[in-house]
Amino acid sequence: MRIRAPFAGAFCALALVATYLGLTSIDIPVNDKLLHLITFFVLTLCFYWILETTRRRVINLTLIICTLVGGVGSEFLQSVVSTRQFDPFDILANLIGSAGALVLCTWYHKRMLERKRHTRKYQPVPTGEDADIDADVDAGEEMEDLEAGRVNEDENQEQDIGDVR
């Protein structure tokens, strides 16, 4: 499991800014719910790509840390520590933003892995004049003979001659 430093740094910086804005009484002239949605969308997006491990593990960690601990826990912490009021719609906006980023990252990660697998397994088939169709047919016939237990007679004769000498 490897840590991607750029994503980790971006997540830490964004988390500090979000914590500062969430715990202070600064009034921002933007819809509060939209701000919660965007904040948790971006935080989840950054957190998803921090660890380079299996997709399932990343999804589970992101779901637990960003969506549950961050989205729900931050609102409870905010109501206890600061002068702000507890609002269940803030939790809903946090969960929607986090879930949206998680769905987007999961879809892209799956697509990225499929492209990687496809690239590794892809062998271009020669076409046109480069293709030696007779060689492919001969190779196919040899495989059928081997599978059926038949051996080429020319090879048997060469082996018999070699044994006599």
Secondary structure in CASP SS format (residue, H / E / C, confidence):
PFRMAT SS
TARGET T0000
AUTHOR 0000-0000-0000
METHOD secondary structure of the structure
MODEL  1
M C 1.00
R E 1.00
I E 1.00
R C 1.00
A H 1.00
P H 1.00
F H 1.00
A H 1.00
G H 1.00
A H 1.00
F H 1.00
C H 1.00
A H 1.00
L H 1.00
A H 1.00
L H 1.00
V H 1.00
A H 1.00
T H 1.00
Y H 1.00
L H 1.00
G H 1.00
L H 1.00
T C 1.00
S C 1.00
I C 1.00
D C 1.00
I C 1.00
P C 1.00
V C 1.00
N C 1.00
D H 1.00
K H 1.00
L H 1.00
L H 1.00
H H 1.00
L H 1.00
I H 1.00
T H 1.00
F H 1.00
F H 1.00
V H 1.00
L H 1.00
T H 1.00
L H 1.00
C H 1.00
F H 1.00
Y H 1.00
W C 1.00
I C 1.00
L E 1.00
E E 1.00
T C 1.00
T C 1.00
R H 1.00
R H 1.00
R H 1.00
V H 1.00
I H 1.00
N H 1.00
L H 1.00
T H 1.00
L H 1.00
I H 1.00
I H 1.00
C H 1.00
T H 1.00
L H 1.00
V H 1.00
G H 1.00
G H 1.00
V H 1.00
G H 1.00
S H 1.00
E H 1.00
F H 1.00
L H 1.00
Q H 1.00
S H 1.00
V H 1.00
V H 1.00
S C 1.00
T C 1.00
R C 1.00
Q C 1.00
F C 1.00
D C 1.00
P H 1.00
F H 1.00
D H 1.00
I H 1.00
L H 1.00
A H 1.00
N H 1.00
L H 1.00
I H 1.00
G H 1.00
S H 1.00
A H 1.00
G H 1.00
A H 1.00
L H 1.00
V H 1.00
L H 1.00
C H 1.00
T H 1.00
W H 1.00
Y H 1.00
H H 1.00
K H 1.00
R H 1.00
M H 1.00
L H 1.00
E H 1.00
R H 1.00
K H 1.00
R H 1.00
H H 1.00
T H 1.00
R H 1.00
K H 1.00
Y C 1.00
Q C 1.00
P C 1.00
V C 1.00
P C 1.00
T C 1.00
G H 1.00
E H 1.00
D H 1.00
A C 1.00
D C 1.00
I H 1.00
D H 1.00
A H 1.00
D H 1.00
V H 1.00
D H 1.00
A H 1.00
G H 1.00
E H 1.00
E H 1.00
M H 1.00
E H 1.00
D H 1.00
L H 1.00
E H 1.00
A H 1.00
G C 1.00
R C 1.00
V C 1.00
N C 1.00
E H 1.00
D H 1.00
E H 1.00
N H 1.00
Q H 1.00
E H 1.00
Q H 1.00
D H 1.00
I H 1.00
G H 1.00
D H 1.00
V H 1.00
R C 1.00
END
